[in-house]
Amino acid sequence: MNIAIIGIGSNIDAEKNIQLMLKILEEEVEIIRVSSFKTTKPIGIKNQPDFTNGVVKISTGITQSELKQLLKGIENSLGRDRSEPKFGPRTIDLDIIIWNGEIVDKDYYTREFIRESIKEL
């Protein structure tokens, strides 16, 4: 089995979209633990609502590439608008941060809230 930590972010109906995402995700993988969620200021585009961020630790038999596709599918099903600017508002943003103990997303190094959420787990 593979162990992954996925970063979660939302600033459009965050509470609702994060709960829906977790429900969809648990149908596909085993959720081991979910961090608490933190409110963070937007990065890049400042004129938008604050984000709600956290992480989820999962166990899965699928590959990293398959997990990326699953996460994109969940984002799409929750109305993620990919035409928005990179740091614009979003219903849900899901990124693999750690895969089998290896940091695979550089945001780990630049975003303290990600490191804090991972430490919490």
Secondary structure, DSSP 8 states (H G I E B T S, - for coil): -EEEEEEEEESSSHHHHHHHHHHHHHTTSEEEEE---EEE--SS--SS--EEEEEEEEEESS-HHHHHHHHHHHHHHTT--TTS-TTS--S-EEEEEEETTEE--THHHH-HHHHHHHHH-
